[in-house]
């Protein structure tokens, strides 16, 4: 049986004032897309320069990843920050290393 990887991730802008939650099956490529879209007003992540990775979670099943993304998007900023700080206390920008 083939193993699948899906990622729910949280990015921010360089000054850490905006959070973006997304889901993808290729985290490295998706972060490259966010980086390339910096400053482009067509997308939320582009408009607010959200291309710095703060947190990610790996899932085997796409529906679990989508459900988790929806859950995180419904959270307050404070709750998202608590989640991020539980594994990334100093809010360091991460490298995608799936």
C-alpha positions as a Markdown table, in Angstrom:
| # | Residue | x | y | z |
|---|---|---|---|---|
| 1 | Unk | 0.0 | 0.0 | 0.0 |
| 2 | Unk | 1.3 | 3.4 | -1.0 |
| 3 | Unk | 2.1 | 5.8 | 1.8 |
| 4 | Unk | 0.6 | 9.3 | 1.4 |
| 5 | Unk | 1.6 | 12.5 | 3.1 |
| 6 | Unk | -0.5 | 15.6 | 3.5 |
| 7 | Unk | 0.5 | 18.6 | 5.6 |
| 8 | Unk | -1.4 | 21.2 | 7.5 |
| 9 | Unk | 0.8 | 24.2 | 8.0 |
| 10 | Unk | 0.9 | 27.7 | 9.5 |
| 11 | Unk | 2.9 | 30.4 | 7.9 |
| 12 | Unk | 3.5 | 34.0 | 8.8 |
| 13 | Unk | 5.0 | 37.2 | 7.4 |
| 14 | Unk | 8.5 | 38.3 | 8.4 |
| 15 | Unk | 7.2 | 40.5 | 11.2 |
| 16 | Unk | 4.9 | 37.7 | 12.5 |
| 17 | Unk | 1.8 | 39.8 | 12.5 |
| 18 | Unk | -0.4 | 37.6 | 10.3 |
| 19 | Unk | -1.0 | 33.9 | 10.4 |
| 20 | Unk | -2.1 | 31.7 | 7.4 |
| 21 | Unk | -3.3 | 28.1 | 7.7 |
| 22 | Unk | -3.2 | 25.8 | 4.7 |
| 23 | Unk | -3.1 | 22.2 | 3.5 |
| 24 | Unk | -1.0 | 20.6 | 0.8 |
| 25 | Unk | 0.5 | 17.3 | -0.3 |
| 26 | Unk | 3.9 | 18.9 | -1.1 |
| 27 | Unk | 5.0 | 21.2 | 1.6 |
| 28 | Unk | 8.3 | 22.3 | 0.0 |
| 29 | Unk | 6.7 | 23.2 | -3.3 |
| 30 | Unk | 3.8 | 25.0 | -1.5 |
| 31 | Unk | 6.2 | 27.1 | 0.5 |
| 32 | Unk | 8.0 | 28.0 | -2.7 |
| 33 | Unk | 4.7 | 29.1 | -4.2 |
| 34 | Unk | 4.0 | 31.3 | -1.2 |
| 35 | Unk | 7.5 | 32.8 | -1.5 |
| 36 | Unk | 7.0 | 33.5 | -5.2 |
| 37 | Unk | 3.6 | 35.1 | -4.5 |
| 38 | Unk | 4.9 | 37.6 | -2.0 |
| 39 | Unk | 3.2 | 40.9 | -2.4 |
| 40 | Unk | 0.6 | 39.7 | -4.9 |
| 41 | Unk | -2.8 | 40.9 | -3.9 |
| 42 | Unk | -4.7 | 38.0 | -5.5 |
| 43 | Unk | -4.2 | 35.7 | -2.6 |
| 44 | Unk | -4.3 | 36.2 | 1.2 |
| 45 | Unk | -0.9 | 34.7 | 1.7 |
| 46 | Unk | 0.6 | 36.9 | -1.1 |
| 47 | Unk | -1.1 | 40.1 | 0.0 |
| 48 | Unk | 0.2 | 39.7 | 3.6 |
| 49 | Unk | 3.6 | 38.1 | 2.7 |
| 50 | Unk | 2.8 | 34.9 | 4.6 |
| 51 | Unk | 5.7 | 32.7 | 3.4 |
| 52 | Unk | 7.6 | 31.9 | 6.6 |
| 53 | Unk | 6.8 | 28.5 | 8.1 |
| 54 | Unk | 6.1 | 28.3 | 11.8 |
| 55 | Unk | 4.3 | 25.0 | 12.2 |
| 56 | Unk | 3.3 | 21.9 | 10.3 |
| 57 | Unk | 1.6 | 18.6 | 10.9 |
| 58 | Unk | 1.7 | 15.5 | 8.8 |
| 59 | Unk | -1.3 | 13.3 | 7.9 |
| 60 | Unk | -1.7 | 10.0 | 6.0 |
| 61 | Unk | -5.3 | 10.7 | 4.9 |
| 62 | Unk | -6.3 | 13.8 | 3.0 |
| 63 | Unk | -9.6 | 14.1 | 4.8 |
| 64 | Unk | -7.9 | 14.1 | 8.2 |
| 65 | Unk | -5.7 | 17.0 | 6.9 |
| 66 | Unk | -8.6 | 18.9 | 5.5 |
| 67 | Unk | -10.6 | 18.5 | 8.8 |
| 68 | Unk | -7.6 | 19.7 | 10.8 |
| 69 | Unk | -7.1 | 22.7 | 8.5 |
| 70 | Unk | -10.8 | 23.7 | 9.0 |
| 71 | Unk | -10.4 | 23.2 | 12.7 |
| 72 | Unk | -7.3 | 25.4 | 12.9 |
| 73 | Unk | -8.8 | 28.1 | 10.7 |
| 74 | Unk | -11.7 | 28.4 | 13.2 |
| 75 | Unk | -9.4 | 29.0 | 16.1 |
| 76 | Unk | -8.5 | 32.4 | 17.5 |
| 77 | Unk | -5.0 | 33.8 | 16.8 |
| 78 | Unk | -4.2 | 33.2 | 20.5 |
| 79 | Unk | -5.1 | 29.6 | 20.3 |
| 80 | Unk | -3.0 | 29.1 | 17.1 |
| 81 | Unk | -0.1 | 30.8 | 18.8 |
| 82 | Unk | -0.4 | 28.4 | 21.8 |
| 83 | Unk | -0.2 | 25.5 | 19.4 |
| 84 | Unk | 2.8 | 26.9 | 17.5 |
| 85 | Unk | 4.6 | 27.7 | 20.8 |
| 86 | Unk | 4.0 | 24.2 | 22.1 |
| 87 | Unk | 6.6 | 23.0 | 19.6 |
| 88 | Unk | 8.3 | 26.2 | 18.5 |
| 89 | Unk | 8.6 | 28.2 | 21.7 |
| 90 | Unk | 10.6 | 31.1 | 20.1 |
| 91 | Unk | 8.6 | 31.3 | 16.9 |
| 92 | Unk | 11.6 | 30.4 | 14.8 |
| 93 | Unk | 11.1 | 30.2 | 11.1 |
| 94 | Unk | 11.2 | 26.5 | 10.1 |
| 95 | Unk | 12.6 | 24.8 | 7.1 |
| 96 | Unk | 10.2 | 22.3 | 5.4 |
| 97 | Unk | 11.7 | 18.9 | 6.2 |
| 98 | Unk | 9.0 | 16.4 | 5.5 |
